[in-house]
Amino acid sequence: MIQALIFTITIFIGWLIFDAIKHKKLLKENLISGLLTAVVAGVFWYILFIVF
């Protein structure tokens, strides 16, 4: 569980850094899309961890 949480946080921070460099500012839409992507990736990672 902790691995999935760390993975989610890492994806979120990476997404924010990428968007900040790409757009030169943080937008609310980018923040929400980064959070949504991170949560989906974290859930998928947790499912893979349970199955394998």
Steps between C-alpha positions, in 0.01 A plus 500: 500500500778744588667431163185600315471817709861598432451423130186721493678792666796463265279499191312808626816699571654397169183600314499841671866561418442402138198731468680787673790474255273453200251781572724727714224511765273270696138496391211357697417262214858369497492448875176302481612292201831423674318392814257283306780338302699433816205343679418274203866397470517433875189283495631307201837454673325372815293252296815373329669468839211290636473275193871429460 
